[in-house]
Amino acid sequence: MLAYDLDLRCNRLSKTEVLLSLNHLLLERAAAGRTTVLIVDEAHNLDWDVLEEIRLLGNLETRHGKLLQIVLAGQQELDHKLEDPAYRQLKQRIALRSVLRGFSPSQTAAYIDARCACAGVPRQHIIGPEVIEEIHRRTQGMPRLINGVCDNLLLTAFAMERHTCTLSMLDEVSADMRLTPPRQSSFSPDPDYPEQGFSTSHPFRDK
């Protein structure tokens, strides 16, 4: 994949030729003062042999430094994997390890408002403060989960022809996404949102 992405002019079925061509390209870029970065997303899903190949790419260097900067991005499983003795050499090559934390409550609110503004709804009132507070609690401020919850909430509101999202909707979405069990609250049931007979697996999802 690296050979195709960088459009290396070589026999891409030969590992030796690919590495020689890659090294030549990196030397040219380094001489021109350019930095080449390889970003590997979802790295926690990679097997040992693939991570080992990535580690070996780190051997491409000159006396001035590395020719290729490598960034591994993944879920917490990647951090646990690097603690395995089998990955000792890879771990020793990593110069910096960083963990991204979830948003704070205020950041979650600002994030949702900003996404709505980008979609053409500035100063949005579709997802109110109380619902946003619960979204933060159930997603622990994780952007990917926030996106999923809000997307399902908006689809649910659209299906029900409602202009605002309610805690009842959030309970249903949370159950569907296997998030924190619905909170025990004292708010009155939504008369237009029956306790039974409705599923968020509506026809507007996954289309």
C-alpha positions in Angstrom: 0.0 0.0 0.0 2.9 2.4 0.8 4.3 1.8 -2.7 1.0 2.6 -4.3 0.3 5.6 -2.1 3.8 7.1 -2.9 3.6 6.0 -6.5 7.0 4.3 -6.3 8.5 3.5 -9.7 9.5 -0.1 -9.1 8.4 -3.7 -9.1 5.8 -3.5 -6.3 5.7 -7.2 -5.8 9.4 -7.2 -4.8 9.9 -6.1 -1.2 13.6 -5.4 -1.8 12.9 -3.1 -4.8 10.1 -1.3 -2.9 12.5 -0.6 0.0 15.2 0.6 -2.3 12.8 2.8 -4.2 11.3 4.1 -1.0 14.8 4.9 0.5 15.7 6.8 -2.7 12.5 8.8 -2.6 13.0 9.7 1.1 16.6 10.8 0.5 15.4 13.1 -2.3 12.7 14.6 0.0 15.1 15.0 2.9 17.6 16.8 0.6 14.8 19.2 -0.4 14.1 19.9 3.3 10.8 18.0 3.3 9.6 15.8 6.0 7.8 12.5 5.2 5.3 11.2 7.7 3.6 7.8 7.7 0.3 7.9 9.8 -1.1 4.5 10.7 -4.7 4.8 11.9 -6.5 2.0 13.8 -3.1 0.6 14.7 -4.5 -1.4 17.6 -6.0 -3.8 15.0 -2.6 -4.6 13.4 -1.0 -8.0 13.8 2.5 -8.4 15.1 4.1 -9.0 11.7 2.6 -5.8 10.3 3.8 -3.7 13.3 7.2 -5.3 12.9 7.3 -4.2 9.2 6.4 -0.7 10.3 9.2 -0.8 12.9 11.7 -1.8 10.3 10.7 1.3 8.2 12.1 3.3 11.1 15.6 2.0 10.2 15.6 4.2 7.1 17.9 7.0 8.1 21.0 9.1 7.4 23.6 10.5 9.8 21.4 13.5 10.1 18.3 11.6 11.3 15.3 9.5 10.4 14.0 9.7 6.9 10.5 8.7 7.8 8.5 9.9 10.8 5.9 7.3 11.9 2.7 8.1 13.8 0.7 5.2 15.2 -2.9 6.1 16.2 -5.3 3.7 17.8 -7.6 2.8 20.7 -6.4 2.0 24.2 -5.7 -1.6 23.1 -2.7 -0.3 21.3 -1.2 1.0 24.5 -1.8 -2.4 26.1 -0.3 -4.2 23.1 2.9 -2.1 23.4 3.4 -3.4 26.9 3.6 -7.0 25.6 7.3 -8.3 25.7 6.9 -9.3 22.0 6.6 -5.6 21.1 9.6 -4.5 23.2 11.7 -3.4 20.2 8.8 -1.3 18.8 8.2 0.2 22.1 11.8 1.3 22.4 11.6 3.1 19.1 8.7 5.3 20.2 9.9 8.7 21.1 6.5 10.1 22.4 3.3 8.4 23.6 0.2 10.5 24.2 -3.3 9.7 25.3 -6.2 11.8 24.2 -8.8 12.3 26.9 -12.5 12.9 26.5 -14.0 16.4 26.4 -15.1 18.2 29.6 -18.8 19.0 29.9 -18.3 22.5 28.6 -16.2 21.2 25.7 -18.9 18.7 24.8 -21.5 21.4 24.7 -19.2 23.7 22.6 -18.4 20.8 20.3 -22.1 19.9 19.6 -22.9 23.6 19.1 -20.0 24.0 16.7 -21.0 21.0 14.7 -24.5 22.2 14.4 -23.3 25.7 13.4 -21.2 24.1 10.6 -24.3 22.3 9.4 -26.1 25.7 9.1 -27.8 25.9 12.6 -26.1 28.6 14.6 -27.2 29.0 18.2 -28.9 25.7 18.0 -31.8 24.7 20.3 -32.4 21.3 18.9 -30.3 19.6 21.6 -30.9 21.4 24.8 -28.5 21.8 27.8 -30.1 19.0 29.8 -29.8 16.5 27.0 -26.2 17.7 26.2 -25.3 17.1 29.9 -26.6 13.5 29.6 -24.9 13.0 26.3 -21.6 13.9 28.0 -22.2 11.6 30.9 -23.0 8.6 28.7 -20.3 9.2 26.1 -17.7 10.3 28.7 -16.9 13.1 26.3 -15.6 10.9 23.5 -16.0 12.7 20.2 -16.7 9.6 18.1 -19.5 8.5 20.5 -20.9 12.0 20.7 -21.1 12.0 16.9 -23.0 8.7 16.9 -25.4 9.7 19.7 -26.2 13.1 18.1 -26.6 11.6 14.7 -29.1 9.1 16.0 -30.9 11.7 18.1 -31.4 14.0 15.1 -32.6 11.1 12.9 -35.0 10.1 15.7 -36.3 13.7 16.0 -36.7 13.8 12.2 -38.6 10.6 12.1 -41.0 11.8 14.9 -41.3 15.2 13.2 -40.0 16.9 16.4 -38.0 20.1 16.5 -36.1 19.3 19.7 -34.5 16.2 21.1 -35.7 14.8 24.5 -34.2 12.7 27.2 -36.7 10.0 26.2 -35.1 9.9 22.8 -31.7 9.8 24.3 -32.7 6.8 26.5 -33.8 5.0 23.4 -30.7 5.9 21.4 -28.5 4.9 24.4 -30.1 1.5 24.6 -29.7 1.0 20.9 -26.0 1.9 21.1 -25.4 -0.1 24.3 -24.3 3.0 26.2 -24.9 3.7 29.9 -28.4 2.4 31.0 -31.1 5.1 30.9 -30.9 7.4 33.9 -33.6 7.3 36.6 -35.1 10.8 36.4 -38.2 12.6 37.6 -39.1 14.2 34.3 -42.5 13.5 32.9 -42.8 10.9 30.1 -43.0 12.4 26.6 -46.7 11.9 25.5 -45.6 11.7 21.9 -42.9 9.2 22.7 -44.4 5.9 23.9 -42.5 3.7 26.3 -42.9 0.7 24.0 -43.4 0.0 20.3 -40.7 2.3 19.0 -37.2 1.4 17.9 -34.5 3.8 16.6 -33.8 1.3 13.9 -35.9 3.4 11.6 -35.7 3.6 7.8 -33.5 6.7 7.9 -30.5 4.9 9.5 -27.6 3.4 7.5 -28.9 4.6 4.2 
